Amino acid sequence: GERTGNCDLVTVALNMYTQGVDPALNLSNIDEIVKTVEYCTNIPVHPRTPYAGDLVFTAFSGSHQDAIKKGFAAQDARNDDLWEVPYLPIDPADLGRSYEAVIRVNSQSGKGGVAWVLEQDKGLKLPKKLQADFSRHVQQLADESSRELNAADIWGAFVRAYRLEVPQRFTLGAYDETRAANGERIFAGVVEVDGQTRSVSGRGNGLISSVVAAMRDGFGVDLDIADYAEHAIGHGSSAQAAAYVECRAADGRTVWGVGIDEDVATASVRAVLSAASAIA
């Protein structure tokens, strides 16, 4: 009305939509509608305009990001058409928006948001304790850059923190894993350390423990495995494996190692060498 102001038609229609009422309007490409309105009126649409603004489906707060991440996980587990994600009253895809910008990272963000970005961008499902460890690196980068971090920034920080694509002290060469008569696993392989190639071997009740023994006997690096996790990245013939190891050093420090490879066993070995490089 003239005394109360005109209510935005898009807001009314999508309020109805969130309550299960079809407004009989096609709003499936909201960005195109925004561009048209801005062109015709020469007035920008505010970033926080309900449903249509650039920041409507965006969360920076750590607690909000964690709730949204859990909501998406629950949504996938239910595998039905009911939309129930905290802080998102409507599925962004219904308006032609992607999920990429739902969680954005800056100095306010928590570990859940950072983990969600890595999972969406690279398929990595970080263990909770590794999320907490990595969030320190992201927080430092956000503070130093004083800007919003994108997926490439976060991946770069992860690569540097856990020595994935940069030179590290211990680099894996060829190796073999065999089983002894008493059931023990024997790791025998080539490891490049400080530019020099060395052959090492170790025994244990599994592959990881035999690699740990090889690092201790061959290089004097004493590691105690506190936790281990692995998962597949992708599907089919192009799938890779990611392995994460939480280790305690002889001086009491806790370090994490990460390994990624087409072979899950090799990913596990790389993860141990990644952790060893952190303390050596």
Buried (B, 14 or more C-beta within 10 A) or exposed (E): EEEEEEEBEBEEBBBBBEEEEEBEBEBEEBEEBBEEBEEEEEEEBEEEBBBBBBEBBBBBBBBBBBBBBBBBBEBEEEEEEEBEBBBBBBBBEBBEBEBEBBBBBBBBBBBBBBBBBBBBBBBBBBBEBBBEBBBEBBBEBBEEEEEBBBBEBBBBBBEEBBBBEEEBBBBBEEBEBEEEEEEBBBBBBEBBBEEEEBEBBBBBEBBBBBBBBBBBEBBEBBBEBEBBBBBEBEEEEEEBBBBBBBBBBEEEEBBBBBBBBEEBBBBBBBBBBBBBBBBB
